Amino acid sequence: MKQFFFFILLGLYSPWALASLPIQFWQASSGAQVYFVENHDLPILDVSVEFAAGSSMDIPSQSGRANLVQHLLSLGAGGLSEDKIATALADVGAQTRSHFDRDRAGIVLRTLSSELERKQALDVFSRIIQFPEFPQAILSREKARIISSIRESSTKPDYIAERELMKMLYGNHPYGFNERGEIETLDKLQREDLLTFYRSHYVAEGAVIAIIGDVTRLEAAAIAEKLTASLPSTGQSKDVPQVILPKAEIKRLPHPAAQSHIQLAYPGLRRNDPDYFSLLVGNHILGGGGFVSRLMEEVRQKRGLAYSVYSFFAPYKEQGPFQIGLQTKKEQSEEAFALTQKVLKDFVLNGPTEKELVAAKQNIIGGFPLRLDSNSKILGFLSVIGFYQLPLTYLTDYLEAVEAVTTEQIQQAFQRRIQPDGMVAVIAGAIE
């Protein structure tokens, strides 16, 4: 059985401080991919199972189905009611939490590694993953709760701006779907719709299992088998379509709020994009580095036009959004919007300075150990590596790739990938 090992570079660059973190990889007999780190420092076990079952797997007429399926997994499964699941986990000090986005849907278990507690927690976890029941009463209750939450959110300017921005950015592309769904489509969903989605997308062949903690390699293999043996072997294959560049547009939406919420967006990057690290470092300089970013310096520090302004890339299988966001007083919204556009255009045209690049590298590299300072954080990286089929040397390569980025590479990458005049933008709370 094939195994791969690598070492993560931790600490500040020059010299690199090395810390051993061997990742073992294999394929379970079910077809699931397994990523395992053995760590006996604490009597804790963390396990996640993820599937290609995010909101992009929805269809327009059933928007919200993917999220509802993931949400209901732990609310009745394998002969256990919602209350019995919660009690069985609480009795052994175990916890579950969920992950859901445009690409992925998953569930995470944390439990004590001692045999009695681990066995009970894994038994419940196995039922949740492989035998969800989607009880009709729970389905009706949760549909009503989500619909009520969407109605409440729909009155808030930040939600209005975000929803409108994604529609403008992606049009009919699945990445434009509301992750929670639409009121009209949620209201029509039936139990059989959820079962159909589960059988089609929660399949062993596409599952990614990440395990870290106080178990041996043999115990981890047995866990992976237990969690996926009864999953459907294959399901409906659905690739995410290519993202089409949007038509440049600005929408000004009236709202009674005292502040305007301003959002700008453009299709950004894929998780395995060759420009990934140039854009990562560049965005840290532009708007991802907090108070040391250029947007913060120009918009807040120098002119006091916003308390906070930020930018980020959200990488997915296909081009996730590159976004810039800020809030400002209504009467200065147009000034703040124009300045944000100007700062972006200047950055894309001229790139960063060497001084900005050095500071960004120091911040990213210096802060990297904090991204790996717990089992749960490492578990998240294992899931990403597995789901997006990144090299097992990804974390080693990460710091080296950051250090290798040049100002010219950042400038060229932004000019290739971001067109300031082609962006879509929303001002929710514009002056009427």
C-alpha positions in Angstrom: 0.0 0.0 0.0 1.4 3.3 -1.2 2.5 5.8 1.5 4.0 9.2 1.1 5.8 11.3 3.7 7.0 14.9 3.8 8.2 17.4 6.2 6.6 20.8 6.9 8.7 23.8 7.3 7.8 25.8 10.4 9.1 29.0 11.8 10.7 32.0 10.2 12.6 31.8 7.0 16.4 32.0 6.9 17.1 29.7 8.4 14.1 27.5 8.0 13.2 25.6 11.2 12.2 22.0 10.4 9.5 20.1 12.2 8.6 16.6 11.2 5.0 16.0 10.2 4.7 12.8 8.3 1.5 12.4 6.3 0.5 8.9 5.3 -1.7 8.4 2.3 -3.6 5.4 1.0 -6.8 4.4 -0.7 -9.4 2.5 1.4 -11.0 -0.6 -0.1 -14.2 1.5 -0.7 -12.2 3.8 -3.0 -12.0 6.7 -0.5 -8.8 8.6 -0.2 -7.2 8.7 3.2 -4.7 11.2 4.7 -3.3 10.4 8.1 -1.0 12.1 10.6 -0.1 10.0 13.7 0.3 12.2 16.8 0.3 10.8 20.3 1.0 14.1 22.2 -2.7 14.3 23.3 -5.3 11.6 23.8 -7.4 13.1 21.1 -8.6 11.9 17.6 -9.8 14.3 14.9 -11.5 12.8 11.8 -13.1 14.5 8.8 -15.0 13.1 5.8 -15.6 15.4 2.8 -17.5 15.0 -0.5 -17.9 16.9 -3.7 -21.3 17.9 -2.6 -21.2 21.7 -2.2 -23.7 24.3 -3.4 -22.3 24.1 -7.0 -23.8 20.6 -7.2 -27.3 22.1 -6.9 -29.6 22.8 -9.8 -31.5 26.1 -10.1 -34.9 24.5 -9.4 -33.5 22.9 -6.2 -31.2 25.5 -4.9 -30.4 24.9 -1.3 -30.7 21.1 -1.5 -27.0 20.5 -1.0 -26.8 22.6 2.1 -30.0 21.0 3.5 -28.6 17.5 3.0 -25.4 18.3 4.8 -27.2 20.1 7.6 -29.6 17.2 8.2 -26.9 14.4 8.3 -26.6 14.6 12.1 -30.3 15.1 12.8 -31.3 11.5 12.6 -29.3 8.6 11.3 -28.9 4.8 11.6 -31.8 4.4 13.9 -30.8 7.2 16.2 -32.9 10.3 16.7 -31.5 13.8 16.8 -31.5 13.8 20.6 -30.0 10.3 20.8 -27.1 11.3 18.5 -26.4 14.4 20.6 -26.6 12.5 23.9 -24.4 9.6 22.7 -21.7 12.0 21.6 -22.0 14.2 24.8 -21.7 11.1 27.0 -18.2 10.4 25.7 -17.2 14.1 25.3 -17.2 14.0 21.5 -18.2 16.8 19.2 -19.1 17.1 15.6 -19.0 20.2 13.3 -19.7 20.7 9.7 -18.0 22.3 6.6 -19.9 23.5 3.6 -18.9 25.8 0.6 -19.3 25.9 -3.1 -17.2 22.8 -3.7 -17.3 20.7 -0.6 -19.5 19.3 2.1 -18.1 17.5 5.1 -18.4 16.7 8.7 -15.7 16.5 11.4 -15.5 14.5 14.6 -13.4 15.2 17.6 -13.2 12.5 20.3 -11.0 11.1 23.1 -8.8 8.4 21.7 -9.3 5.9 24.5 -11.0 2.8 23.2 -14.4 3.1 24.9 -15.0 6.7 24.1 -13.5 6.4 20.6 -15.6 3.3 19.7 -18.9 5.0 20.7 -18.1 8.3 19.0 -17.1 6.5 15.8 -20.2 4.3 15.8 -22.4 7.4 15.9 -20.2 9.2 13.3 -20.4 6.2 11.0 -24.2 6.2 11.2 -24.3 10.0 10.4 -22.2 9.6 7.3 -23.6 6.4 5.9 -27.2 6.1 7.1 -28.8 9.5 7.3 -32.6 9.3 7.6 -33.7 12.9 6.9 -36.8 12.6 9.1 -39.8 14.4 7.7 -40.6 16.3 10.9 -36.9 17.5 11.1 -36.9 18.4 7.4 -40.0 20.5 7.8 -38.6 22.2 10.9 -35.2 23.0 9.4 -36.6 24.2 6.1 -38.8 26.7 8.0 -35.8 27.8 10.1 -33.5 28.3 7.1 -36.3 30.2 5.2 -36.8 32.4 8.2 -33.1 33.1 8.4 -32.9 34.0 4.7 -35.9 36.4 5.1 -34.2 38.1 8.0 -30.9 38.3 6.2 -32.6 39.7 3.1 -33.3 43.0 5.0 -29.6 43.6 5.8 -27.4 45.6 3.4 -24.3 43.3 3.6 -26.4 40.3 2.6 -28.2 42.2 -0.2 -24.8 43.4 -1.5 -23.2 39.9 -1.4 -26.2 38.1 -3.1 -26.4 40.7 -5.8 -22.7 40.7 -6.4 -22.6 36.9 -6.8 -25.4 37.0 -9.3 -23.6 39.7 -11.3 -20.3 37.9 -11.1 -21.4 34.4 -12.0 -24.8 34.7 -13.7 -26.2 31.2 -14.3 -23.0 29.5 -13.2 -23.4 27.2 -10.2 -21.0 29.3 -8.1 -23.7 32.0 -8.2 -26.2 29.9 -6.3 -27.0 31.0 -2.8 -25.3 28.4 -0.5 -28.4 28.3 1.7 -30.7 28.3 -1.3 -33.7 30.4 -2.3 -37.0 30.6 -0.4 -39.0 29.4 -3.4 -36.9 26.4 -4.1 -36.3 25.4 -0.5 -40.1 25.4 0.2 -40.6 22.8 -2.6 -37.9 20.4 -1.5 -39.1 17.0 -0.4 -37.4 14.2 1.5 -36.9 12.1 -1.6 -35.0 15.0 -3.2 -32.5 14.9 -0.3 -32.2 11.1 -0.5 -31.5 11.4 -4.3 -28.8 14.0 -3.8 -27.2 12.0 -1.0 -27.1 8.8 -3.0 -25.6 10.7 -6.0 -23.0 12.8 -4.2 -22.1 11.2 -0.9 -20.2 8.3 -2.5 -17.1 6.5 -1.4 -15.2 7.0 -4.7 -15.1 10.7 -4.2 -14.7 10.8 -0.4 -11.7 12.3 1.3 -10.9 11.2 4.8 -8.5 13.1 7.0 -7.3 11.6 10.3 -5.0 13.1 12.9 -4.3 12.1 16.4 -3.6 9.4 19.0 -4.2 6.2 16.9 -1.9 3.9 15.0 -1.7 3.4 11.2 -3.6 0.2 11.5 -6.3 1.8 13.7 -6.6 4.7 11.2 -7.1 2.2 8.4 -9.9 0.4 10.3 -11.5 3.8 11.0 -11.5 4.7 7.3 -13.0 1.3 6.3 -15.7 1.7 9.0 -16.7 5.1 7.8 -17.1 4.4 4.1 -17.9 0.6 3.7 -21.6 1.2 3.3 -21.5 4.4 1.2 -22.6 4.2 -2.4 -19.6 3.1 -4.5 -20.2 5.5 -7.4 -22.7 8.3 -8.0 -23.5 11.1 -10.4 -20.4 12.7 -11.9 -20.8 16.4 -12.3 -18.0 18.7 -13.2 -18.1 22.4 -12.3 -18.3 24.3 -15.6 -15.8 26.9 -16.6 -16.4 30.4 -15.3 -17.3 33.0 -18.0 -16.0 36.6 -17.4 -18.9 38.9 -16.4 -20.0 42.0 -18.0 -18.7 45.1 -16.1 -21.5 46.6 -14.1 -22.2 48.8 -11.1 -25.4 48.6 -9.2 -26.5 51.2 -6.6 -29.2 49.8 -4.3 -31.1 52.1 -1.9 -31.3 51.0 1.7 -32.3 52.8 4.9 -29.1 51.8 6.7 -26.8 54.6 7.9 -23.8 53.1 6.1 -23.3 52.0 2.5 -21.9 48.5 2.0 -19.6 48.4 -1.0 -18.5 45.2 -2.8 -16.4 44.7 -5.9 -15.6 41.3 -7.5 -14.0 39.6 -10.5 -13.4 35.9 -11.2 -10.2 35.0 -9.3 -8.2 31.8 -9.2 -8.5 28.0 -9.1 -7.0 26.1 -6.1 -4.3 24.6 -8.4 -3.7 27.9 -10.3 -0.1 28.5 -11.4 -0.4 32.1 -10.3 -1.7 31.1 -6.8 1.3 32.2 -4.8 1.9 35.4 -6.7 -1.7 36.4 -6.2 -1.6 35.2 -2.6 1.3 37.4 -1.7 0.1 40.3 -3.9 -3.3 40.3 -2.2 -1.7 40.4 1.2 -0.1 43.7 0.1 -3.2 45.0 -1.5 -5.9 44.3 1.0 -5.4 41.0 2.8 -2.8 42.2 5.3 -5.0 44.1 7.7 -3.6 47.5 8.8 -0.5 47.1 6.8 -2.3 46.7 3.4 -2.4 49.4 0.8 -6.1 49.7 0.7 -6.3 50.2 4.5 -3.5 52.8 4.3 -5.2 54.8 1.5 -8.8 54.4 2.4 -8.8 54.5 6.2 -5.5 55.8 7.5 -5.0 58.7 5.1 -8.6 59.7 4.5 -10.8 58.1 7.1 -13.3 56.9 4.6 -13.9 53.5 6.2 -13.2 51.7 9.4 -12.2 48.6 7.6 -11.5 47.7 3.9 -10.2 44.3 2.7 -9.6 42.1 -0.3 -9.4 38.3 -0.7 -9.2 35.5 -3.2 -11.5 32.4 -2.5 -10.0 29.6 -4.6 -12.2 26.7 -5.7 -12.1 24.0 -8.4 -12.9 26.7 -10.9 -12.3 30.5 -10.5 -13.6 31.6 -7.1 -14.3 35.2 -6.5 -11.7 37.9 -6.0 -13.5 40.5 -3.8 -12.9 43.9 -2.2 -15.3 45.1 0.5 -15.8 48.1 2.8 -18.4 50.0 4.7 -18.6 53.8 4.8 -21.0 56.6 5.6 -23.6 57.1 2.9 -22.6 60.6 2.1 -19.0 59.5 1.3 -19.8 56.2 -0.4 -19.0 57.5 -4.0 -15.7 59.0 -2.8 -14.7 55.8 -1.1 -15.8 53.7 -4.0 -13.8 55.8 -6.5 -10.7 55.7 -4.3 -10.9 51.9 -3.9 -11.0 51.6 -7.7 -8.1 53.9 -8.1 -5.9 52.0 -5.6 -6.7 48.7 -7.3 -6.0 50.1 -10.8 -2.6 51.5 -9.6 -1.7 48.2 -8.0 -2.5 46.2 -11.1 -0.7 48.6 -13.3 2.5 49.1 -11.2 2.6 46.2 -8.8 3.9 46.4 -5.2 7.2 47.9 -4.0 10.1 45.9 -2.8 9.5 47.2 0.7 5.9 46.0 0.6 7.0 42.6 -0.7 9.5 42.1 2.0 7.0 43.0 4.7 4.3 40.7 3.2 6.7 37.8 3.1 7.7 38.3 6.7 4.1 38.4 7.8 3.0 35.4 5.8 6.0 33.2 6.7 6.2 34.4 10.3 2.5 33.7 10.8 2.5 30.3 9.1 3.2 28.2 12.2 0.0 29.6 13.8 -1.9 28.0 10.9 -0.6 24.6 12.0 -0.6 24.9 15.8 -3.4 22.5 16.5 -4.7 19.2 15.2 -7.9 20.7 14.0 -6.0 23.2 11.8 -3.8 20.5 10.3 -6.9 18.4 9.7 -8.2 21.3 7.6 -5.1 21.3 5.5 -5.2 17.6 5.0 -8.8 17.8 3.7 -7.8 20.6 1.3 -4.8 18.7 0.0 -6.9 15.6 -0.5 -10.0 17.2 -2.1 -8.1 19.4 -4.5 -5.5 16.7 -5.2 -2.6 19.0 -4.2 0.9 17.5 -3.9 1.7 16.0 -0.5 4.6 18.4 -0.5 2.2 21.3 -0.5 2.9 22.6 2.9 6.7 22.3 2.4 6.4 24.0 -1.0 4.1 26.7 0.5 6.8 28.7 2.3 9.4 28.2 -0.4 6.9 29.4 -3.0 6.0 32.5 -0.9 9.7 33.3 -0.5 10.3 33.0 -4.2 7.7 35.5 -5.3 9.0 38.7 -6.9 7.4 42.1 -7.5 7.4 41.4 -11.2 5.6 38.1 -10.8 2.9 39.8 -8.7 2.5 42.6 -11.2 2.2 40.2 -14.1 -0.1 37.8 -12.3 -2.6 40.6 -11.4 -2.4 42.0 -14.9 -3.2 38.6 -16.4 -6.0 37.8 -13.9 -7.7 41.0 -12.7 -9.2 43.6 -15.0 -10.3 46.6 -12.8 -12.4 48.0 -15.5 -14.2 44.7 -16.0 -15.3 44.2 -12.4 -18.8 44.0 -11.1 -19.7 46.2 -8.1 -22.6 46.8 -5.7 -23.2 49.8 -3.4 -26.0 48.7 -1.0 -27.2 51.8 0.8 -26.5 54.2 -2.0 -28.0 57.7 -1.6 -31.2 57.9 -3.5 
